[in-house]
Amino acid sequence: MTTLNIGNAEKNIAVIGAGIIGINCALELQSLGFQVTLIDKLGIGEGCSKANAGHFATEQVFPLAEPNLLWQFPKLLLDPLGPVSLSASYLPKALPWFGQFIWNMLASKRSKNSAAIKTLNKNAISYYQPLLKEAKAEALLTLKGSLLVFEKSSDKTIKRYFEQYKNAGISVLLLDRQQTLLLEPNLSKNIQASLYFTEVGHSADPSAICTQLAKLAFSKGCEYKQAEVLNISHNRSGVNLTTKEETLIFDQVVIASGAWSKALLKPLGYTLPIEAERGYSLDLPPSKNKDKLSRPVASAERKFIMTPMAHGLRLAGTVEYAGLKQQANMKRADMLFKNAQQVLTILPELNAQTAKEGQKWMGHRPSLPDSLPVIGQAPKHSNIFLALGHQHLGLTQGAITGKLIGQLITKQPTDIDVTPFCLSRFN
């Protein structure tokens, strides 16, 4: 046992989920002097944190529930390879979630939810910097901003995007074609304009961030156990976690199991309207032109992103609603290459066969209908804390979420108001 540095009683804490959120929670709690056990059925960073776009997307402060999506729902069912796809067979199960999603399109709710996202994103990168420095992994974070590029959108539409971000307090510049190509010469001349988010970061290896931060936590005494938690029960003496092999007993538990959290919370009496928003990525080998991109470049029309990686180039994005159990549709990963061919000039040297042999991946983004994560103490269980549902922003919000969980468990004032993220909003 480790005595808490802040003078509290000795406590054992389990963190369920070894993605970027769980790792940050475990690292923060172990640093505070708790004895932490990190538990995951797959491995460190093996879920949605493994092959994402590596984009520290602090500019993404608008909820996903946009009113203009209403008119697109019929198309979602008819186009399985579109930017947003909804499996027809999964639709009946998804209807309750989409009902709440539509409710959150109301202007008053969007404004409130956006304000909450902004509080998490505002200093999200600065929370990572001391952790990466301590882990000797500072090189894994690059601060060169990112671009949102437009091909066919009208000047009026582009200006509206720009004003929305600017009015939201985001550091952004509106660039014309020439200015955009000066920043990224390998972009296609199809690009008409771009928004340059100057305070955004990216990682050339987001999986390594998970590995290095976990290694730092282990060096401080954190333990790791590969197991699937099947059930959580709460009593006066603590929290019992049931796996296939055994029952583990802890003083407190943090649930950070993303899209798989619903099943764990239901027996405890909680409703968690979470959906697995499936995203795909395709890794391409290095180009002859080693400086193909300097920063993440997202397409406004095609809804995907290209990020320079240590191994080459990662194409990622799109949204697919098909649940946790359906087999991955890797045609959606192939589609990313076709989109990139229209945005980059260097891809012709990578033929279709090369792209076909690229490393493909699908991950389950844990999305809630209001686009806000759940961060806080379980309303009816004093020994259970929640850190889940970060949708597209798990990497971005990982470090600040870990800090907030540490402050909540040690009963310290939190750096931001966590009220908007409480599970009680759904219960």
N, C-alpha and C positions, 0 to 999 in steps of 0.2 A: 504493500500500500504506500501511496505517496501523500504526504500531508499537504493540504492546499496552501499555496503561497499566500493567499489572502486570509488565512486564519480559520477557514471553515473546517468542519469535520471531514474525516477521510471518506471518500466516496468512489465507488466504481460506476462508470458510465459506459453504456454501449451506444455506439453510433451505427445504425443499420443503413447500409448503403455506402459503397466506396467509390462513388463518382466524385466529381469536383466539389460538390456541395458537402457531402459527407466527409471527405478528406479535410476540407477547411474547418469543419466543425470539430473533427477529431484533433487536428493540430492545435486549434485554439484552446480546447478544453484540456489537452495534455499540457500545454504551456502554462495553463493556470494552476496546474498541480493535481488535477484529477487523474485517476488511473482509468485510461480509456481503452476499450476494445472496439476495433473497427470490424464490422461484420458485413460480408457480401457473398452472394452465391456464385459470382463469376470471377471476380478478381479486382485488383486495383485499377480504376479507370476503364473497366472493360465494357461499360454500358454506353450511355449516350455521350459520355465525356471522351470517348476514344478517338473518333475520327470526325469530329465536328469541324466547322469552318475556321476555328481558331481566332474568331473575331471578338474582341472586347468591345461590344456594341453599345457603348454608353449613349449613343445618339438615338437608340431605339426606345423612345419614351412614349410612343403611342400604342394604346391597346390594340390587339388584333381584331377586335370586334368593330369593324368599320361598316357603317350603314350601306355603302355601295356594294358590299358583298351579298346583300339580299338578292339582288338582281342576277347574281352569278350562280346561285345554287343549282338551277337546272343544268347549267353547263358542266358543273362539277361532276354530276352523275354520268354525263355522256362522254367526258374526255378523261380517260384514266391516265393520260400522260400530260395533262395540263399542269400549270403552276400549282394549282390547288385541286386535289382529287378526293372524292368521297366514294368509298366502296358501296355499291348498291346493296350488297348483302349485309353490310354492317350498319346501314342507315337506321333500321329500327332501334338498335342498341344506342346509337348516337343521338337520337332525337331529343331526349331530355337534356343532354349537354348543349345541343344547338339551341334549344329553347332558352336556356340561361344565357347563352352566347348572344343571341338576338336581343334579349332584354338589356344586356350591357352595351348595346349600340346607342342607347339613349344619350343625348348630349350631356346631360347632367352626370351620368355615370361615367362616360368616357373622360370627362374633365377631371373628375375625382380620382379615377383609376390612373390617369396619366400623371397626375401630381404625385401619386404614391410611387409610381415607377421612377420618376425623376429623383425622388429622395434616395432611392437605392443606387441609381446609376451615377449620380452627381460626382461622388468621390470613389467610385468602385475600383478604379485602377490604382489609386493611391493606397488602398488597403492591401493590395497585392505586393506593392514594391518592397516593403520591409520583409515580408515573408520570403519572396524570391531571393532577396539579398542574403538572408540567413541560410537559405537552402543552396546558396551558390548557384543560383539558376537565373540570374538577372538577364542573361542573354536570351532567355525564352520569351521575353516580352519586348516587342518592338513598337515604338511610338512614332509612326509616320502617318497617322490618320487613315482614312479610307475614302473611297469614291462611290457615289451612287450615280450611275450613268443612264442616259436617256437616248434612245434611238429614234423613235417616231412620235414621242409626246409633243404636244403643241407648246409653244413658248408660254402660253397662259398656264398650262398645267404645270410646267416646270417651275414657273415663278410661284405658283400656289404651294408647291412642295417646299420651296425655299423659304417662303414666308412662314409656313407652319413650323418648320424647325427653328427658324430664327426667333419667332415669337415664343417658342417653348424654352428659349434660353440656351439652345445648342450652338456651339461654335461651328459655323458653317459658311462656306464661300460658294457663290454661284460662278461656275466657270463655263466659258464657251468652248467650242470644239478645239480651237488652237491651244487654249490654256490647259485643257484636259490632256491633250497629246504631249504637251511639254512635260507634264507630270508623269504620264505613262505612255511612252512612244509606241508601245506594241499594241495599243488598243486600235480597233478598226476605225476607219473613217466613217463608218455607219453612226458613230457616236456624235450626237448633235450638241450635247451639253452635259454637265455633271454637277453634282453637289459634293464639295470637298469638306469632309468632317475632319477638322484639324486636330482634335484632341482625342481621337480614337486610337486604339492599339490592336495589335494582333500577335499571335504566336506561330512560329514556324513548326511547332510540335506541341500541340495542346495535350497530347497523351503524356509527354515528358513532364509537363507541369504537374499532372496528377502524380506521376511516379516520384518526382523530386520532393514535392510537398509531403507525400506520404512517407518518404524516406526520412525527412526531417522529423515528422511526428514519431516515427519508430525510434529514431535516435534519442528522443526525449522519454521513451518508455512506453509509448503506445503499442498495443498488441493487435495482431490481425488474426481473424478467424474466417476461413472460407466455409460458409454454411448458408443455407436458405432458412430464414426465419419464417415459420409457418403460422405462428400465433403469438399474440402478446396478451398477458394477463397481469392485472394490477392488484396489489394488496398492500396492507399497511407496512409490510416489511420491505417492499420494493416492487420490482417488475420482473416477471418471469418471461423468458423468451424460449419458445419451443421450436426445436429443429427436428429433423428426421432422426438424429442420433441421441439428442439429450435436451435437458431443460437447463437453461442458463439463468442465473439470478443476478440482477444488478440493482443498484440504488436508484438510478435514473437511466432513461433511454432517450435518444434522439432518433427520430424516424426521418431518414433522408433517402428514401428508396424510390423517389421519383414516381414514374407512372405506375409502379407496382405497390404504391402505398395504400391504395383504396382497400384492398383485401385485408390489410393489417389493421386498418382503422374501423372497419365495419363491425367486428365483434366487440369493440370498445364502445359502440353506440354512436359513432360519428358518420356523417354523410360527407363524402369527398367527391365532388363532381369533377373528376379528372379524366382527361382523354390522352391517349397516346398519339401525339401528332408526329407521325413518322416522317423523318427527314433522311435524305440520301446523300452520299458523297462518292466521288470518283477521283482517285489519285492518278495523275499522269506523271510519266517519267520526266527527267530534266530535259529542257529544250536546248538546242545548240546555242540559242541566245540565253545565256545564264541570267541576264537581268530582265526576264520577261515581264515581271510585275514587281513593284516595290512595296505594295500595300494591298489590302483587300479591295476588290472592285465588285460591286453588286449591280445587277441589272434591274432597273425599276420596272421594266415591262415584262421581263422573263422570270423574275422572282428567284434568282439564284445568285450565288456569290463565288468569286474566284480568289483564292488566297495563296500567296507564295509560301511554300513549305520547304523544309529541309530536304525532302526527297524529290521535290519538283513542284507541281502545281495541284492544288486541291480544288475541285469543283463541288459545290455543296448547295443544299437548299431545297426548295419546293416543300409542299405540305401534302401529306396523304393521311386521311382519316380511315383507318382500317383495323384499329384495335391492336391488342398485344399478341394475338395468336396467329393471325394470317401470315402466310409466307411472304417474304419480301418480293416486291416486283422490281427486279433489277433493270427492267426496261426504263424505269425512271432515272436510274443512274446513267444509262446510255444516253438518255435525252439531255443530260447536262452537257455532254460533249458536243452535241449538235447545237445547243444554245451558245456554247463558248466559241464555236467556229464563227459565229456571226459577230462576236464582240472582240475577238483577238485576231491579230494578223499572223501570229506565229504558229497557229495550230495546223495549218495545212501540212507542215512537215511531220506531224503526228497523224498517221493514217488511221482509218477506222479500225483496223486490226489492232494497232497499238493501243487505241482507246479501249477496245473490247477486252484487252488483256490487263487493263489497269485495275487497281485494287478498288473493289466496290464495297460499299458499306451501307447499312441502314440502322438508324437509331430511333428510339422512342422518346421524343420530347414530352415531358410531363406538363400538359397545358390545362389551366383552369379557365372557365368562361370569362373571367374579368381580367385575364392576363397578369394577375398578381400572384406571387407565390404565397405559400402558407409558412409563416415564420412566427414561432411563439410557443407558449405553453398550451398543452391541450386543455380545453375549458373545464373538463370534469376530472382530470387526472393530474395531480400536482407533480408527479415524477416523470411525466412524459412530455417531451418537447418535439416540435415539428419544424422541419426545414425542407420543403419540397414544393414542386409545382412551378419551377422557374422558367418553363416553356423554352423560348429561344435564347434565354439570357443566363443559363446556368454558369457558363464560364465567366461571364461578365460579373455576375453578382455573388460568386463563390466566396471571396474573401470577406466581404462585408457581412454576408450571411453568417459565416463562422464567428465573426466578432460579435454580432448581435446575439447569437445563441449563447456564447460565453457570458455576455452581460446579463442575459435573462436568467441563466442557471445560477449565477453568483449573486443575483438580485441587485445588480448595479444599474444605475441609469443607462438607458440605451442611447447610442449616438444619434439615432433617428426615432421618430414615433413609429412603433410597430403595430399600432392599433389597426391600420388598414389591412394588415396581413394575417390577422387572427382567424383561426378556423371557424370561430363563432359566426362569421358572416354567412356561412352555409348551413348552420345548425341552429 
